[in-house]
Amino acid sequence: MRLPNCDVNNSNCNVSVKLSLLISPFKAAVTRLSALRYFVIFSLLAALSCAGMSCQGGGRSLQEPPVPLTMELERSTGGGTRLSVRIEGIGDEDNEELGFVRNIFAVHALLVHPETGPIDTFDVQTVAYAGMLSKEGPDSLIITGTLHWENTEAVEYDGLGVEVQITTVDKQTYGVWREFALPTESDEQKSFPGVVFTPSVEDLTDSSAVFVALAERKRNINGEHFPSSEFLRVEIVDRDGAILWSSAKGKLFSNSYNLVFPMQKGQFERYELTWNGRTNDGAPLAPGQYKAYLSLIAKPIPYTDSLTFIWNSAND
């Protein structure tokens, strides 16, 4: 994406800036043609001349930009990776570094797995661009931002390579390559749930109700799936904890491998199940207060939450 032009004499440049570098997690999610074009070019070059991270920049000789560019890569709690980028030009008004930063047209990032090679290329989209004027020292223009790779397929890794590529308005291309060793996930990160959901009951009548689990993806877990055609299970218990109705009782579910949606962090998926107002014996449930346990029957770890509801049957 074209970066907005910013002149150091412009009053809009008298603030520091933070940019959001928005990415698509995998090729299937890349909708911008420019990002897809860069991925194909990067991948072909890397496959022809480089295996993993053993060669710099996917096998290409990179022209370093004339300004400092720093990167930091760290694991995030949600199972993905966070990349921080800083591009800075410092000098007098006519300094080459300031001119270079002003003329940046686009920024792309290529993520490389040490064993499988390129994972994806990300089209960096900027939402702000500014700089800072100093009355006592040199002027500066700084681009800072963070980029988050969601790792939707729960790829395992202990190191990654990153190439940040800069294109200027005069169609010159520059690149910086870095290799990062990343520690394994901490116990806290591993204990973080892949999905959390909010249980609710809707369309509650005197003869039926709809139980809903609105699931939100928090982190990606390697191999997570539904092992059968049963996704959501509901169990209604009385005050003593006795199960009066279970959606699974008396049913046969086919063995299958189904992904647990949503797949991308921050997205939601609605699971629902209709109850007919009766116990597993077929009798109408007596009026009263009950607790419903809702479970997503996932592996390796199922997810369960509960709610309390008041039931007034048609026989009341």
C-alpha positions in Angstrom: 0.0 0.0 0.0 1.2 3.5 -0.8 2.4 5.4 2.3 1.0 8.9 2.6 3.6 11.5 1.8 4.9 13.4 4.8 7.0 16.5 4.5 9.2 17.3 7.6 8.0 20.9 7.4 4.3 19.8 7.6 2.7 20.4 11.0 1.1 16.9 10.7 4.6 15.4 11.1 5.2 16.8 14.6 4.0 13.7 16.4 5.5 10.3 16.9 3.8 7.4 15.0 2.7 3.9 15.5 1.5 1.9 12.5 -0.6 -1.3 12.5 0.9 -3.8 10.0 -2.1 -5.9 9.1 -1.5 -9.4 7.7 -3.4 -12.4 6.4 -2.4 -15.6 8.2 -2.0 -17.9 5.2 -2.2 -17.9 1.4 -5.9 -18.9 1.5 -6.6 -15.7 3.4 -4.6 -13.4 1.1 -7.1 -11.5 -1.0 -4.9 -8.7 -2.3 -3.4 -9.5 -5.7 -0.2 -7.6 -4.8 0.4 -9.8 -1.8 -0.2 -13.0 -3.8 2.1 -11.8 -6.5 4.9 -11.2 -4.0 4.3 -14.6 -2.3 4.7 -16.4 -5.7 7.9 -14.6 -6.5 9.4 -15.0 -3.1 8.4 -18.7 -2.9 9.8 -19.6 -6.3 13.1 -17.8 -5.7 13.5 -19.4 -2.3 12.7 -22.9 -3.6 15.2 -22.6 -6.4 18.1 -21.3 -4.4 17.6 -21.9 -0.7 16.5 -24.6 1.6 15.0 -23.1 4.8 17.0 -20.4 6.5 20.5 -21.5 5.5 20.8 -18.7 2.9 20.0 -15.1 3.4 16.8 -13.6 2.2 15.4 -16.8 0.6 18.5 -17.1 -1.6 18.6 -13.6 -3.0 21.2 -10.9 -2.6 19.4 -8.1 -0.8 20.2 -4.5 -1.2 20.2 -3.0 2.3 18.1 0.2 2.7 20.1 3.4 3.5 18.3 3.7 6.8 18.3 1.7 10.0 15.7 -1.1 10.0 15.3 -3.2 13.1 13.1 -6.2 13.7 12.0 -8.1 16.8 10.2 -11.5 16.7 8.5 -13.1 19.7 5.9 -15.7 20.4 2.4 -14.4 21.4 0.1 -15.9 23.9 -2.4 -16.9 21.3 -0.1 -19.4 19.6 1.1 -17.1 16.8 4.1 -14.8 16.4 4.5 -11.0 16.8 6.9 -9.1 14.6 7.9 -5.6 15.5 9.4 -3.4 12.7 11.1 0.0 12.9 12.3 2.1 10.0 14.0 5.4 10.9 15.5 8.3 9.0 17.5 10.9 10.9 19.3 14.0 9.6 18.9 17.5 8.2 16.0 18.4 6.0 17.8 17.4 2.8 19.4 14.3 4.3 19.3 11.1 2.2 17.8 9.1 5.0 14.8 11.5 5.5 14.2 11.5 1.7 14.3 7.7 1.6 11.6 7.3 4.4 9.4 9.9 2.7 9.6 8.0 -0.6 8.6 4.6 0.7 5.8 3.3 -1.4 5.2 -0.2 0.0 6.4 -2.6 2.7 6.1 -6.4 2.5 7.2 -9.1 4.9 8.1 -12.7 4.0 8.0 -15.3 6.8 10.2 -18.4 6.3 10.0 -21.7 8.2 13.4 -23.3 8.8 12.4 -26.7 7.4 9.5 -26.1 5.0 10.6 -22.8 3.5 8.3 -19.7 2.9 5.1 -19.7 4.8 3.5 -16.5 3.4 4.1 -13.0 2.4 2.3 -10.1 4.0 1.3 -6.9 2.4 1.9 -4.3 5.1 -1.0 -1.8 5.2 -0.2 1.5 7.0 -2.9 3.5 8.7 -0.7 6.4 9.8 2.5 8.0 8.9 4.3 10.9 10.6 7.6 12.1 12.0 9.2 14.4 14.4 10.9 17.7 14.2 13.6 18.7 16.6 14.6 22.3 17.1 17.8 21.4 18.8 19.0 18.4 16.8 18.4 16.5 13.5 15.0 15.9 12.2 13.6 12.3 12.1 11.0 10.3 10.3 10.1 7.0 11.9 7.8 4.1 10.9 7.1 1.7 13.7 4.6 -1.1 13.7 3.6 -4.6 14.8 2.6 -7.5 12.6 0.9 -10.7 14.0 1.1 -14.1 12.3 -2.0 -16.0 13.5 -0.5 -19.5 12.8 -4.0 -20.9 12.1 -2.6 -24.3 11.2 -0.7 -24.6 14.5 2.7 -25.0 12.7 5.4 -26.1 15.1 8.7 -24.2 15.0 11.6 -23.2 17.2 13.0 -20.6 14.8 11.8 -18.4 11.9 13.3 -16.2 9.2 11.9 -12.9 8.2 12.6 -10.7 5.2 11.2 -7.2 5.2 11.1 -5.7 1.7 10.7 -2.0 1.0 9.7 -0.5 -2.4 10.1 3.2 -3.1 8.2 5.5 -5.4 11.0 5.2 -8.0 10.5 1.4 -8.0 13.8 0.6 -6.1 13.6 -2.5 -3.9 15.5 -3.0 -0.7 15.4 -5.9 1.8 16.5 -6.9 5.2 16.8 -10.5 6.3 16.9 -11.7 9.9 16.9 -15.2 11.5 15.3 -15.6 14.9 15.5 -18.4 17.4 12.3 -18.7 19.4 11.9 -20.5 22.7 9.2 -23.0 23.0 5.9 -22.0 24.4 5.8 -21.4 28.1 3.5 -23.4 30.5 1.3 -20.3 30.7 1.0 -20.1 26.9 0.3 -23.8 26.6 -2.4 -23.6 29.3 -4.2 -20.8 27.4 -7.4 -22.2 26.0 -7.8 -22.5 22.2 -11.5 -21.6 22.4 -13.7 -19.8 24.9 -17.4 -19.7 24.5 -20.4 -17.9 26.0 -23.3 -20.2 26.8 -26.9 -18.9 26.4 -30.4 -20.1 26.0 -32.7 -18.6 23.3 -36.2 -19.0 22.1 -37.3 -20.3 25.5 -41.0 -21.3 25.3 -43.1 -23.6 27.4 -42.2 -26.6 25.2 -38.7 -26.1 23.8 -35.5 -24.1 24.1 -32.4 -23.5 22.0 -29.0 -23.7 23.7 -26.2 -21.7 22.1 -22.4 -21.7 22.5 -20.9 -18.7 20.8 -17.2 -19.7 20.5 -14.3 -17.3 20.1 -10.8 -18.5 18.9 -8.1 -17.5 21.4 -5.1 -19.6 20.2 -4.5 -22.4 17.8 -3.8 -25.9 19.0 -2.0 -28.4 16.9 -4.3 -31.3 15.9 -7.4 -29.9 17.5 -10.6 -31.5 16.0 -14.0 -33.0 16.6 -13.6 -36.8 16.5 -17.2 -37.4 15.6 -20.3 -35.8 14.1 -21.2 -34.6 17.6 -20.0 -31.0 18.0 -22.1 -29.6 20.9 -23.4 -31.6 23.8 -26.0 -30.3 26.3 -26.8 -31.8 29.7 -29.5 -30.5 32.0 -29.2 -31.3 35.7 -31.3 -30.7 38.8 -30.2 -29.1 42.0 -28.6 -32.4 43.2 -26.6 -32.7 40.0 -28.6 -35.6 38.5 -28.7 -35.6 34.7 -32.2 -35.3 33.5 -31.5 -34.8 29.8 -28.4 -35.3 27.7 -28.3 -34.6 24.0 -26.0 -37.6 23.5 -28.0 -40.3 25.2 -29.3 -42.9 22.9 -27.6 -41.4 19.8 -24.9 -42.9 17.6 -22.4 -40.4 16.1 -20.3 -41.2 13.1 -16.5 -41.2 13.5 -15.0 -38.3 11.5 -12.4 -35.7 11.6 -13.8 -32.2 11.7 -12.0 -28.9 12.3 -13.0 -26.8 15.3 -14.2 -23.5 14.1 -13.5 -20.6 14.2 -9.9 -21.1 12.9 -8.6 -17.6 13.1 -7.9 -15.7 16.4 -10.6 -13.2 17.3 -13.3 -14.8 15.1 -16.5 -16.3 16.3 -18.5 -19.5 15.5 -22.1 -20.2 16.7 -23.0 -23.7 17.8 -26.6 -24.5 18.8 -28.9 -27.3 19.8 -32.6 -27.5 20.2 -34.2 -29.2 23.3 -37.8 -30.4 23.2 -38.5 -29.7 26.9 -38.5 -33.3 28.0 -36.3 -35.6 30.0 -34.4 -38.6 28.5 -37.3 -40.7 29.6 -39.7 -38.8 27.4 -41.6 -37.1 30.2 -42.1 -33.3 30.3 -39.5 -31.6 32.5 -41.1 -30.3 35.7 -41.1 -26.5 36.2 -38.2 -25.2 38.2 -34.6 -23.9 38.2 -32.0 -26.1 36.4 -28.5 -25.9 35.2 -27.4 -26.7 31.7 -23.8 -27.8 30.9 -22.7 -27.0 27.3 -19.6 -28.8 25.9 -17.8 -28.6 22.7 -16.6 -32.2 22.3 -13.2 -31.4 20.9 -9.9 -33.2 21.1 -7.3 -33.0 22.6 -9.3 -30.9 25.2 -13.1 -30.4 25.2 -14.5 -27.1 26.3 -17.3 -26.8 28.9 -19.3 -24.0 30.4 -22.7 -23.8 32.2 -25.7 -21.6 32.7 -28.8 -21.6 35.0 -32.3 -21.2 33.6 -35.9 -21.2 34.8 -38.2 -23.7 33.1 -41.9 -23.3 32.9 -43.4 -26.2 31.1 -46.7 -26.3 29.2 -48.0 -28.6 32.0 -47.5 -25.9 34.6 
